[in-house]
């Protein structure tokens, strides 16, 4: 076991919007930082959308519900089977209408004919690819990355779907020379072996044991897996 309380210097993962790069997967925390009209991200069924440009081009009442819910998951607004907005049957009109508890938003047609509605909008933003920038991780993990040369220990929150290459990109925030390091794990036999950078943590045998620990009543934060990184010009630690 590696106890997260037993390592020397340790820093937790932080986040900077200014240094944000586009990724295949994002953590829910990363989504929450994009929470304004000038920086508006939302997620729907694990797809992440950047609506900043769309809002800037269409600023008005129909973008307000999106701005008010920026940085949030909007899956509950939509029907996963149809891909459209959820609907309900209006008891007075007996018609099926869009269910819009937050108000009508951009690309949702009005319930009644109106002169300011164009039928030529094309594909609604939530069904197209123009504003999709990646996927929302279905499970995040925390992992220690220990620099064998300096003994610096950093605790990162990563997406379970990410390859080690992608985790290394996240680690660049802490070590801009991360690409000059060899990444290794400690086996059950006590040997350090290289990880396959093209695979994710679990495919490398670095299993997610959160459920097991929870069942055993072990408190969160007691244990996180460790990857050791070795500077390529000094592999004497290996």
C-alpha positions in Angstrom: 0.0 0.0 0.0 1.0 3.6 -0.6 -0.4 5.9 2.0 -1.0 9.3 0.7 -0.1 10.7 4.1 3.4 9.1 4.0 5.0 11.0 1.2 7.1 14.1 1.7 6.4 17.3 -0.2 3.1 17.0 -2.0 1.0 19.4 -4.0 -2.6 18.9 -5.1 -3.8 19.5 -8.7 -4.9 23.0 -9.4 -6.6 24.6 -12.5 -5.9 27.6 -14.5 -8.3 28.8 -17.2 -5.6 30.7 -18.9 -3.5 27.6 -19.5 -6.5 25.3 -20.4 -5.9 23.2 -23.4 -8.4 21.2 -25.3 -8.6 17.5 -24.3 -10.4 14.3 -25.2 -11.8 14.1 -21.7 -12.6 16.7 -19.0 -13.3 16.3 -15.3 -16.5 17.7 -13.9 -14.4 20.2 -11.9 -12.9 21.5 -15.2 -16.4 22.0 -16.6 -17.5 24.2 -13.6 -14.8 26.8 -14.3 -16.3 27.8 -17.6 -19.4 29.5 -16.0 -20.0 32.8 -17.7 -21.2 34.3 -20.9 -17.7 35.0 -22.1 -16.6 31.5 -21.2 -19.5 29.1 -21.4 -19.2 25.3 -21.3 -22.0 22.8 -20.7 -22.2 19.0 -20.9 -25.0 16.8 -22.2 -24.8 13.0 -21.8 -21.0 13.2 -21.3 -20.4 15.5 -24.3 -18.8 18.8 -23.5 -19.8 21.9 -25.5 -18.1 25.3 -25.7 -21.0 27.7 -26.4 -19.0 30.9 -25.9 -18.9 31.8 -29.6 -22.5 30.8 -30.1 -23.7 33.0 -27.3 -21.6 36.0 -28.5 -23.2 35.8 -31.9 -26.8 35.4 -30.6 -26.8 37.4 -27.4 -30.4 37.9 -26.2 -33.2 36.3 -24.2 -32.7 32.9 -25.8 -29.1 32.7 -24.6 -29.9 33.7 -21.0 -30.9 30.2 -19.8 -27.5 28.9 -21.2 -25.6 31.6 -19.5 -27.3 31.0 -16.1 -26.4 27.3 -16.4 -22.9 27.7 -17.7 -20.4 25.2 -16.3 -23.2 22.7 -15.5 -24.5 19.4 -16.9 -27.7 19.9 -18.8 -28.5 16.2 -19.5 -31.8 16.5 -17.6 -33.0 19.0 -20.2 -32.9 16.4 -23.0 -34.2 13.0 -24.0 -31.3 10.6 -24.4 -33.3 8.4 -26.8 -34.4 11.0 -29.2 -31.5 13.5 -28.8 -34.1 16.3 -28.5 -35.4 18.5 -25.8 -37.7 16.8 -23.3 -41.4 17.3 -24.0 -44.7 17.2 -22.2 -48.4 17.2 -23.1 -49.9 20.6 -22.4 -53.3 19.8 -20.6 -55.0 22.9 -22.0 -54.0 22.6 -25.6 -53.6 18.8 -25.7 -50.3 19.3 -27.6 -46.9 17.9 -27.0 -44.6 20.9 -26.3 -40.9 21.3 -25.3 -40.4 21.0 -21.5 -38.5 24.2 -20.6 -38.5 24.9 -16.8 -35.6 27.3 -17.3 -37.2 29.1 -20.2 -36.9 28.6 -24.0 -33.3 28.6 -25.2 -31.4 29.0 -28.4 -32.5 26.7 -31.3 -35.7 25.5 -29.5 -38.7 26.4 -31.7 -41.5 28.5 -30.1 -44.7 26.7 -29.0 -46.7 29.1 -31.2 -46.1 30.6 -34.6 -44.0 33.8 -34.5 -42.4 36.0 -37.2 -39.0 36.1 -35.5 -38.4 32.3 -35.8 -36.4 31.0 -38.7 -36.8 27.4 -39.8 -33.4 27.5 -41.4 -31.3 27.2 -38.3 -30.0 23.9 -39.5 -28.9 21.4 -36.9 -29.5 22.5 -33.3 -26.3 23.2 -31.4 -26.7 20.2 -29.1 -27.0 17.7 -32.0 -24.2 19.0 -34.1 -20.4 18.8 -33.8 -19.6 22.4 -34.3 -19.5 23.2 -30.5 -18.4 19.8 -29.2 -14.9 19.9 -27.7 -14.6 16.6 -25.9 -16.2 14.1 -23.4 -17.0 14.5 -19.8 -15.2 11.8 -17.8 -17.5 9.1 -16.4 -15.1 8.4 -13.6 -12.2 10.5 -12.3 -9.2 9.2 -10.3 -6.5 10.7 -8.2 -2.9 9.6 -8.6 0.4 10.5 -7.1 3.2 11.3 -9.5 6.6 11.2 -7.8 9.7 12.7 -9.4 12.5 10.2 -8.5 15.1 12.9 -9.1 13.7 15.6 -6.8 11.3 13.5 -4.7 8.6 16.1 -5.6 5.2 14.5 -5.1 2.1 15.8 -7.0 -1.4 14.6 -6.5 -3.4 14.9 -9.8 -7.1 14.4 -10.6 -7.3 12.6 -13.9 -9.9 11.0 -16.1 -10.0 7.2 -15.9 -10.3 7.1 -19.7 -7.1 9.0 -20.4 -3.9 7.4 -21.6 -0.7 8.0 -19.7 0.3 10.3 -22.5 -2.8 12.4 -21.7 -2.0 12.3 -18.0 1.5 13.4 -18.8 0.0 16.5 -20.6 -1.8 17.3 -17.3 1.4 16.8 -15.4 3.1 19.5 -17.6 1.5 22.1 -15.3 3.9 20.9 -12.6 6.9 19.9 -14.6 7.3 21.5 -18.0 10.0 19.0 -18.9 7.7 16.0 -18.3 8.2 14.7 -21.8 11.9 14.1 -20.8 10.9 11.6 -18.2 10.4 7.8 -18.2 7.2 6.7 -16.4 7.2 3.6 -14.2 5.1 1.7 -11.8 6.1 -0.5 -8.9 4.9 -4.1 -9.4 3.8 -6.5 -6.7 7.2 -8.1 -7.0 8.9 -4.8 -6.0 10.2 -4.0 -9.4 9.9 -0.7 -11.3 8.6 -1.3 -14.8 7.8 1.1 -17.6 4.1 1.8 -18.2 2.6 1.8 -21.7 2.0 5.4 -22.5 -0.6 4.6 -25.0 -2.9 2.8 -22.5 -4.9 4.2 -19.6 -4.2 3.5 -15.9 -6.3 0.3 -15.6 -4.9 -1.2 -18.8 -1.5 -0.7 -17.2 -2.6 -2.7 -14.2 -3.0 0.4 -12.0 -6.5 -0.5 -10.8 -9.2 1.7 -9.4 -9.9 0.3 -5.9 -12.2 3.1 -4.7 -15.2 0.7 -4.5 -13.3 -1.9 -2.6 -12.0 0.6 -0.1 -15.4 2.1 0.4 -16.8 -1.4 1.1 -14.1 -1.9 3.7 -14.8 1.4 5.3 -11.4 2.9 4.4 -11.8 6.7 4.3 -11.3 8.6 1.1 -7.7 9.8 0.7 -6.0 7.0 2.6 -4.5 5.5 -0.6 -3.9 6.7 -4.1 -1.8 4.9 -6.8 1.7 6.1 -7.6 3.6 6.6 -10.8 7.3 7.3 -10.5 8.9 9.4 -13.2 12.7 9.2 -14.0 14.6 11.9 -15.8 16.0 10.4 -18.9 19.5 11.8 -18.3 19.7 10.2 -14.9 18.1 6.7 -14.6 20.4 5.6 -11.8 17.3 5.3 -9.6 15.8 2.6 -11.8 
